[in-house]
Amino acid sequence: MSRRWRQLLISAVVVPLASVVAGFLVGALAILVTGSDPIQAYSALFAGAFTNHNAAAETLVSSIPYVFLGLGVALGFRAGLFNIGAEGQFYVGALAGVFVAFSVHRLPGIVEVPLALLVGMAGGFFWAGIAGVLKATTGAHEVITTIMLNYISFLLASFLVNTKGLLLAPNVSTPRTPDVDPAAVLVTLIPGSRLHAGLLLALIAVPIVWFLIERTTIGFRIRAVGFNIDAARTAGISVRRTIVITMGLSGALAGLAGIVQVLGVNKHMTDTVAAGYGFDAIAVALLARSNPWGVLPAALLFGALRNGASFMQLETQVSSDLISIIQASVIVFVAAPVIVRWLLRLREAPVQTLQITQREEVETTS
Amino acid sequence: MKAFRQVAVLAAAAVIALACGGSGGGTSGGGSSSSCSKTYKVGLVTDVGKLSDKSFNYDSWQGVLNAQKDSSLCVQARAIESSTQEDYPKNIAQFVDQKYDMVVTVGFKLGDATIAAAKANPTVKFAMVDYADFTDKPPPTNLVGLVFQEDQPGFLAGALAGLQTKSNTIAYVAGLESVPAVVKYVKGYTNGAKMTNPNVKVLGIYQPESGPKDFNDPDWGLQQANTFFGQGADIIFGVGGNTGNGALLAAKQKSKTCIGVDVDQFVSYPDVASCLMTSAEKHLDIAVKQSITNMVKKSWQSGTLTFDAKNNGVGIAPYHDYDSKVSTDVKAKVSDIATKLKEGSLATGVSTP
């Protein structure tokens, strides 16, 4: 095995896997401290995520938004953009899409579903595009602007969903939008479960995003900007345009996650629809090292954790919030690969900082 | 030396006795002791507030735990905390899949999911805490909504306020007028105060429809309370979630007296403990335990189960730090009113729909 391949294997597979294991060990410590048995808790977590009735289907249901959101955040990473606003873009996409989905009637599903999805993506594109334009024109950092836009979108959702006459459904006990048109619902794949056709969309989205990044002109520009802005500018790439488009596409994927969640799972929207998916997605993208294919296993892990948590609590009364400890620890280890390399005695590997743009793949001339 | 040995033997005996007592207590609490021919499995699903909310979820869970501690019921209890709205149907289904006998859900947010699950699983019993707004009537026979007669604790709180006020002016800051529970609290409060103190002036305001800030505008609540203090009020009743909590905070800042709502806010909102005279309470724990008892004892009632002074389902919280500031005479009068409400010889004058 060549040195280059060995390094790639270590950074793309060994370190993330070891980080996950280390994260679970930290979680086990937390369980021990609270007086429960980690082995029992993790067995229940596994059962709740995979082997129980409907558990595997539910894990996939929880993983679907992570795939879209993880792809979106990873796409931003590749251009060196830290999109913290996926949660907000999820909301705006869901809001825009759900408005279409409950407003349209008497059209075939083949029209209504793509229409709602496109509008949802447009909503996310627009919302993230604001941060992109601000960055491109004024240099305002996207971390700051997307965080601020998150707050605006949460309150916007709250305002639209809770206020009479806007998106609030009449005569409901809890504030929510009207149900979407039956034809706009994403079909259920396994009868008796909640697993919906969003899974297929997620599986299609991964190669599309990969192709976009690796095999298209815009993808080349994204990678070039992420690798070295000055060099990209010198090479004649419009950095500003690339930043706006990248943020927009990143947001479009987040918005798609939102509307898929609404059409597939809830069939309507409340003001608390996302509940952390967008923030977890940053972790998913980091764990995947911004590689679209890596997003799949990372999303599956996060979906399994989220889904298995409730059965773990049922069986062992370990709080479902433990999941956050595991996720956070995994991210600490992923973000500090030096620790993992030290733990695994991988001394020969060069010490490097957290790398979100995957330099080695741009080094085509070497 | 002999004395020392005796002390040592005694000490050892005490340690052994304590150890045995401790372990004995531990096993008898499980509910699955040998005297039970069948263990009833009861699951509780929280809303996004989670078990540590010191309020609805926490109190409901205490009711389930009390049922588990009651060895005559043979109940084994578990809880699942929900993180998102999508979790509600899923977490209810977890218990159903595990062949639980009964599922308790907390709060109106789980209403739709609970009703749907009750229809789909007729062999499992379902209880909704503080919610009985059924989409179709009559509701399925395996479903009960536990609701409370809020005018009674409101009446008691008002009666106490009427006796305690020095300026003959009391006030309330309430949530939305469109929510019947809020109106019942307020009307009971007003009537109670007028009964014990015919000269009392009751100032008050309902929060206007404020979208996301419904029941969640402490700043507005604080301002309104300050206005009422400026008009001479010395006691304020905060009845409207965080909006009401704002009024309690105002009372603390201005060294006035405040009255909490729903649960003992001495526990749920300790920041205002110093101004809190009492709280107008719904005894969620008692209601939940009662519904579990009904299931176990085969005296299940579906539909709406109302909790009032008669079945100890409502009341006022202990005086806590105000214990020394309320005279024995006043305490006696209040407890006399409570007894009369319980017996039914006194009505709050609030018509209940």
Chai-1 contact restraints between the chains, C-beta under 6 A:
chainA,res_idxA,chainB,res_idxB,connection_type,confidence,min_distance_angstrom,max_distance_angstrom,comment,restraint_id
A,H53,B,D97,contact,1.0,0.0,6.0,A-B,restraint_1
A,S158,B,P212,contact,1.0,0.0,6.0,A-B,restraint_2
A,F159,B,G211,contact,1.0,0.0,6.0,A-B,restraint_3
A,N162,B,G211,contact,1.0,0.0,6.0,A-B,restraint_4
A,N162,B,P212,contact,1.0,0.0,6.0,A-B,restraint_5
A,T163,B,G211,contact,1.0,0.0,6.0,A-B,restraint_6
A,S173,B,F108,contact,1.0,0.0,6.0,A-B,restraint_7
A,S173,B,G111,contact,1.0,0.0,6.0,A-B,restraint_8
A,S173,B,D133,contact,1.0,0.0,6.0,A-B,restraint_9
A,T174,B,K109,contact,1.0,0.0,6.0,A-B,restraint_10
A,V265,B,E86,contact,1.0,0.0,6.0,A-B,restraint_11
A,T270,B,Q85,contact,1.0,0.0,6.0,A-B,restraint_12
A,T272,B,Q85,contact,1.0,0.0,6.0,A-B,restraint_13
A,A275,B,S83,contact,1.0,0.0,6.0,A-B,restraint_14
A,A275,B,T84,contact,1.0,0.0,6.0,A-B,restraint_15
A,S310,B,I80,contact,1.0,0.0,6.0,A-B,restraint_16
A,S310,B,N91,contact,1.0,0.0,6.0,A-B,restraint_17
A,S310,B,Q94,contact,1.0,0.0,6.0,A-B,restraint_18
A,F311,B,Q94,contact,1.0,0.0,6.0,A-B,restraint_19
A,Q313,B,I80,contact,1.0,0.0,6.0,A-B,restraint_20
A,L314,B,R78,contact,1.0,0.0,6.0,A-B,restraint_21
A,L314,B,I80,contact,1.0,0.0,6.0,A-B,restraint_22
A,L314,B,Q94,contact,1.0,0.0,6.0,A-B,restraint_23
A,S320,B,E81,contact,1.0,0.0,6.0,A-B,restraint_24
